[in-house]
Amino acid sequence: MSRIIVAGAGHGGLSAAAKLSAAGHSVTVFEKGKEEEIGHDWQDRFTFSILSDTLGIQETQLQDTIWNYRGDCAFISPSKNKRIAINYNDEERQKIMWRKPLLRMLKDHAKACGTEFRFETPVLAPVISGRRITGIATEDREIEADLVIDAAGVFSPLRTKLPKYFFIEPQPSRGDIFYAYRAYYKKTIDIIPEYPFEIYLRHNGDQGLSWFYTDDNAVDILIGRIDPLSQSGIDALIGQFRTEHPWFNDEIIHGGQNAYIPVRRPLTLMVADGYAAIGDSAFMTTPMNGMGIDLSLLAGDLLADTVLHAKTDHFTADVLWEYNRDFHMLYGYAAAKNAGLKNALLSLPSQGVDFLFEQDVIQASDLSGAGKNTNLVSLFGKLARGLHNPPYFAAVLKGLLQGSKASGLYQTPPLCYDLQQIQKWDQKIRSLDIVVPKL
Ligand SMILES: Cc1cc2nc3c(=O)[nH]c(=O)nc-3n(C[C@H](O)[C@H](O)[C@H](O)COP(=O)(O)OP(=O)(O)OC[C@H]3O[C@@H](n4cnc5c(N)ncnc54)[C@H](O)[C@@H]3O)c2cc1C
């Protein structure tokens, strides 16, 4: 039986904790928040079937009050002159769930499997001894473990404080995360627009996006930018939305918080002796839409499998590399592909994005699949349309090609944990990154 610490009671941490506890390991989750407060106060989309695939929680167990279908969607160009509408059929319609009940369910499941919890106990730093992570430091003590699972989010105090010799990227770069504000405002008029879910790309010319979703009782507003948001900027945007959609007042009924969303390719290297990062702390989202719940649940499950196969309580980087490698081969490669397109779009001036909308270079299939549906055949059609303005088209093509090459490299990571080989592999991937300029 190994002593395993999980930092952060998010989706990834809880999915790993449940499986490892059920197999007899001694798992303790350290969470900075209060037990009754874990999870964001809003609804998000993810693949519900992953709950049954990874945790055995069946969809039929989900109460009707905690989830819903989201309405049809329209992507809006920066000039607002062109909309790309997406009408979902019954099979494809997006399902969204309130985060707090989702996290409560994951936490209760982990508890039932035997996981221990320390709430209101922030993890402050890793404890390192002889180039191995041997535990965590909290405010009043250090706690030893055979394995520390870092599931403490984008700015995890574990990952960001690891010494350089572990070669794990500590900080995201500009363009790697969205600074987000999200709030549900009370509706004052009984209205549901034809496309209730509006997504504004390069909203107001800013690098990022906003969404405005009208549901039965409220409007759900998200503002996501690659530079930090100011309160006056948020207030101005909410005011602008209210002028354009005069059916909500200023009463916030859910959310009203700032948060971070990783929108980059996952960490190439995310393990070290005694340490593995999962979820947002390893930047595991789909960059074009910031979805990370699926990937963090899947990563938690994969990491638990690696630990269970290991049949040792000496969790070296060699042992944990299996998880790192398998994650990239199964999921990381798709996120890496997607990051190229996202960075290319963020690098274009607003007129460039308008051009892509107006010439149908960007189409519903690209947007509904967050860039995943773009294939060679559709590229030829785009080529013909995009040639009206080669520089803008070339920028997008570069994003797709660089993303594709990076994706290929994520699919072929070094077979074993060999730091020199990993550094070479990582350098090749980095050389394909598209740096997002300040516009
Ligand atoms: C506005 C917004 C909208 C989003 N929409 C979607 C969506 O529609 N679909 C989707 O799939 N994803 C969405 N995401 C992304 C999604 O929230 C994350 O990718 C996902 O939550 C990652 O899960 P995780 O397991 O990494 O842990 P997280 O959910 O990030 O949880 C980390 C936990 O660690 C705790 N913690 C942090 N620091 C410490 C510390 N020092 N010590 C102890 N505990 C700590 C936190 O309190 C938290 O409980 C959205 C994110 C935001 C901000």
The ligand as a Gaussian input file, in Angstrom:
#p B3LYP/6-31G(d) Opt

LIG

0 1
 C      -15.049000      30.121000     -16.932000
 C      -14.622000      28.725000     -17.256000
 C      -15.376000      27.956000     -18.124000
 C      -14.988000      26.650000     -18.435000
 N      -15.785000      25.910000     -19.250000
 C      -15.487000      24.612000     -19.456000
 C      -16.378000      23.760000     -20.177000
 O      -17.442000      24.164000     -20.647000
 N      -16.026000      22.460000     -20.321000
 C      -14.860000      21.969000     -19.820000
 O      -14.581000      20.777000     -20.000000
 N      -13.996000      22.760000     -19.155000
 C      -14.282000      24.056000     -18.945000
 N      -13.416000      24.842000     -18.240000
 C      -12.099000      24.290000     -17.862000
 C      -12.232000      23.398000     -16.640000
 O      -12.725000      24.173000     -15.567000
 C      -10.901000      22.804000     -16.227000
 O      -10.178000      22.367000     -17.335000
 C      -11.107000      21.657000     -15.250000
 O      -11.808000      22.124000     -14.137000
 C       -9.761000      21.097000     -14.816000
 O       -9.937000      20.232000     -13.759000
 P       -8.767000      19.886000     -12.775000
 O       -8.951000      18.496000     -12.373000
 O       -7.453000      20.284000     -13.301000
 O       -9.002000      20.722000     -11.469000
 P       -9.703000      22.059000     -11.175000
 O      -11.128000      21.949000     -11.498000
 O       -8.893000      23.184000     -11.735000
 O       -9.560000      22.071000      -9.600000
 C       -8.354000      22.350000      -8.936000
 C       -8.631000      22.271000      -7.446000
 O       -7.412000      22.538000      -6.784000
 C       -7.666000      23.376000      -5.697000
 N       -6.421000      24.072000      -5.390000
 C       -5.814000      25.059000      -6.107000
 N       -4.684000      25.435000      -5.505000
 C       -4.564000      24.660000      -4.401000
 C       -3.599000      24.587000      -3.369000
 N       -2.535000      25.391000      -3.348000
 N       -3.768000      23.674000      -2.390000
 C       -4.849000      22.841000      -2.382000
 N       -5.822000      22.904000      -3.318000
 C       -5.664000      23.789000      -4.321000
 C       -8.775000      24.297000      -6.189000
 O       -9.448000      24.898000      -5.112000
 C       -9.632000      23.311000      -6.974000
 O      -10.580000      22.684000      -6.141000
 C      -13.786000      26.137000     -17.904000
 C      -13.022000      26.908000     -17.018000
 C      -13.442000      28.180000     -16.685000
 C      -12.617000      28.982000     -15.724000

